[in-house]
């Protein structure tokens, strides 16, 4: 009897670096560990899977610094540099490409798409659009679900 693959489902509700990095890194590692891995992008997270959206991911420092024009861009560059130099973590766009190559599935939330008046052609290749019912069917079969 063939053993069923484990399933990992992550929810990415934001397009900030501190949400996107964990979603991509964990889903990639789940796929590499032999699991069926998927990310459900909703609310601001849906911006990540828009064409060129991954290049707009930013890191906002806490407190008033995050509101100062230009600081999030500088902080993002610093965090990306530290991630690569100290932890060997590639940029989010490279991680996303690696996820796609390794078979991680990307799902877009239908309600968010409707609210933002987006179209299927606005998204990167391979994104599947599902509603809450579709997500729940996937989540109820998963061995691990995480809200990032």
N, C-alpha and C positions, 0 to 999 in steps of 0.2 A: 504494500500500500504506500502510495506516494505521500510524503509529508507536506502539509499545507504551509505555504510561505507565511511568515509573520507579516502583519500590516501595521504601518505607522502613519498616522494622520496628524499633521501639524496645522494650526490655524495662525496665519500671519495677518493681524488686523491693522498694521501700521507700516509706513514706508520710511521709518527711521532706522539707522544703522544698528542700534541696539535691539531691534526686533528682527530685522532682515538677516543679519549675520547668523543668529542662532537657528532661525528657520532653515536657511540654506545649508549650514554646516551639519545640523542634526539630520536633516532629510538625506543629505549626501552620505553620511556615515551609516544611516539605516539601510540605504540601498546597497552600499558596499558590504554590509553585514548579511546581505541576502534577503532583506525584507522588501516587501512592496511598499514603496514610500511615496507620500503625496503631501502637497501643501495646498490648503484652502485659503485663498487670498480674499479678504473682505474689508470693507470700509477703506481707510486710507492705504491699507496694504495692497489693494488692487492696483494702485499706481505703479507698483514694482513690476508688474507683468504687462504693463502698457509698452508699446514700442519705445525704446530708449528710456523707459522709466527707471530701470536699475541704475542708470547713470545719474539720476537725480536724488538718490538716497543720501540723506544727510544725518549728521550726528549733532544734536543740540545739547550744549552744556546746561546743567541745572541752574536755576536761579535767573537773575536778570541778565547774565551774559548771553544766554540763548536768544534774547530779544534784540541784541545789538546787531545791526546790519553787518554782514561780513564775518562775524564770529563763528556761526555754524559752519561756513565753508572752510575756514581755517581749522576749526576743531575736527571737522570730517577728514581733512587731509592729514592731520596729525594722527588721528585714530587709525586710518588706513595704513599709514606708514608704520606705526607701532605694531599693528596686527601682522603685517607682513614681515617686518624685521625681527620682532621678538617672538612671535608665535608661528611664523611660517604660514599664515592664513592669506590666501589670495584675495584680490579685490572682489566685491560683490558681483560684478558682471562676469568675471571669470568663474566664480563659484556657481552662478546660475547656469552658465554654459556646461560646467562639469556635471551639475545635477541633470540637465537634459540628456547629456551623453550617457549617464549612468541609469537613466530610465525613471527619474523622479517625475511624478505626474503633477502638473500645475492645474488647479481648479480655480475659477473665478466665480464669485458670488453673484447670482442673477439679480437679487434685490439691489445690490450695490451698483451693478451695471445699469439697471433701470433708473435708479436715483441720480446717477451721474450722467445719464444719457449717453452711455458708451455703446459702441458697436463691436461685433466680433472682429472686424478688421483693425480695430485699434490695438489689439493685443499681439504679443509675440507669437510665433508659431508654436503650436502644440498645446495651447491653453484650451481647456474644456470648460464650458459654462454649465454650472449646475445650481439648482435652487436649494432651499433649506432641506426639503425632503430628500433630495439626492445626496446632500452632505450627510444627513442622518443615516441613510442606508449604508454609506461607506463607513461612517464612524462606529455604527453598531457592530460592524464586522471586524473592526480594528482591534489589535492587541494593545495598542498604545495611542492615545489621543492627547495632544498637548496644545494648550492655548499659549502662544509665545508672547 
